[in-house]
Amino acid sequence: MSAMAAWSRVRAIAAKDLVAERRAKANVVAVTAFGALTLLVFGFAVGPDTATLRATAAGILWLAVLFSGVLVFHRSYQLELEGGALETLLLYPGERWEIFAGKLLANLCVILLVEVVVIPLSLVLYSVAVPDTWPALLSVVLFGTIGFVTLGTFYAAMASRSRSRDVLLPLLLFPMLVPVLLAASEGSAALLVGDPMGDAGTWLRLLVVFDVIFVLASLFVFEHIIEA
Amino acid sequence: MSVPTATSAPVRPATSPPASGAAVSLRGITRRFGHKWALRGIELDVALGDLVVIQGHNGGGKSTLLRVIATAVHPTAGTGHVFGLDLRRDAAAIRESAALLGSNNGLYEDLSARENLQFAARMLGVADARTAIAAALEHVGLTSESDERVRFYSSGMQRRLALARLMLREPRLLLLDEPFNALDADGAELVNALIASTRGRGGAVLIVLHDDARLTQRPTASYTMTQGRLT
């Protein structure tokens, strides 16, 4: 019964965040446009050489997702800070990890939505063909996104009560993201440009391990972060 | 009506257990934010059925005291119990029976009034949420505007909606921080009715006020808070 109540609260928080995000259409559209623009700008910076574009496509794709994600994570807690809703949220019955899980779920949905636009666009802009191993590529994208969103949701909570949160979040998040970013971009690159050494499987397994560690650690520590 | 003259809180040793039947029992509670002490050695007992009023100047620590009792803020030192439950160890259990109406309404502006209440009902585990929400909206007079986004509500309507959220359940301890703010005469009646119904169920009410003129019930105790001290 208690687990069902907890799951109900997790879903309520996620649904509430998604409805609010849907209402503020400009945010989702702006974040997606920002991701697309990042791809475009990096494409110009890399230059017109097709081989170079293909080689850098995976890394740039993940950077575009990362930059877009920071905006999503900011917004996630901004919702709670407007009108003092965070305190009301903290005073509902239930455990703190449920709040984190709900926000994680909502952010995951939004980032996956952004990726639905950004990934095909990156394939077009960087002249990359869809590989035969696309299911494996989707797995790398999924597990990379889970790790990224977990850390983003966690550090956004940490930064949310600071007046300098806009600067603080990237400063906290980006260094911690290095393992996930490395594994996700290397795994994606291996699958996009061919994987003769079979590296993608190793990177994927690494991503799964990162995800398990990050999700469990965040659920456990979130209480101390949000109450600080 | 006038509030009785401020009285000193009964003082007991910090190690004494909470009084039997006590809704709130605080012993030597302090809270510091950075270098500023918001609460200094608060001693307070609130019994079931009590209506306790706390007044004082801005920045005196009144809201912080309510937030500590509601478990929104942990005390820096001291011990506190709500219905015999420890403020630190049993915070989750305390939240089951205590409800706070803060100075902010804690509403989501991009959601409608109904959606705000639906969210609250799910978080609170209200059994028959649809009926409870309809009744709460009706009670605060917001039924016809219930599908409008809260962003477009006046401050008085937002306060009414925050009251409706409190009505979704029947807390045994009601903590009200300037509940009459932004409310018209009808709205003030809603607050007084909420206080009466909570006490009628045997619950306790702790209320922070600048001006007690709109409070129609006679408090069982009244305190003044100055620079984090309760007198």
Contacts between the chains, C-beta under 8 A, distances in Angstrom:
chain1	res1	chain2	res2	distance
A	5	B	125	5.6
A	8	B	122	6.0
A	8	B	125	7.2
A	9	B	122	6.7
A	9	B	123	5.6
A	11	B	122	7.8
A	12	B	119	5.8
A	12	B	122	3.7
A	12	B	123	5.7
A	13	B	123	7.8
A	15	B	119	7.9
A	16	B	108	6.7
A	16	B	111	6.9
A	16	B	115	7.7
A	16	B	119	4.8
A	19	B	110	7.6
A	19	B	111	6.3
A	19	B	115	6.6
A	20	B	108	5.9
A	20	B	110	4.3
A	20	B	111	6.2
A	23	B	110	4.2
A	23	B	111	7.4
A	23	B	149	7.3
A	24	B	110	5.8
A	79	B	108	6.6
A	79	B	110	7.5
A	82	B	108	7.9
A	82	B	109	6.0
A	83	B	104	5.8
A	83	B	105	6.0
A	83	B	106	6.3
A	83	B	107	5.3
A	83	B	108	7.4
A	83	B	109	6.0
A	83	B	158	8.0
A	84	B	102	6.1
A	84	B	103	7.7
A	84	B	104	2.7
A	84	B	105	7.0
A	84	B	106	5.0
A	85	B	104	8.0
A	85	B	106	4.8
A	85	B	107	6.5
A	85	B	108	5.8
A	87	B	67	7.4
A	87	B	72	5.2
A	87	B	100	7.9
A	87	B	102	6.0
A	87	B	104	7.1
A	87	B	106	6.1
A	88	B	100	8.0
A	88	B	102	7.2
A	88	B	106	3.0
A	88	B	107	8.0
A	88	B	165	8.0
A	89	B	106	7.6
A	89	B	123	7.8
A	90	B	72	6.0
A	91	B	70	5.7
A	91	B	71	7.1
A	91	B	72	5.7
A	91	B	95	5.7
A	91	B	99	7.7
A	91	B	100	5.7
A	92	B	95	6.8
A	92	B	120	7.6
A	92	B	123	4.0
A	92	B	124	6.4
A	93	B	92	6.7
A	93	B	95	4.9
A	93	B	96	4.8
A	93	B	123	7.4
A	93	B	124	6.6
A	93	B	125	7.1
A	94	B	92	7.0
A	94	B	95	7.8
A	94	B	123	7.0
A	95	B	92	6.4
A	227	B	74	6.8
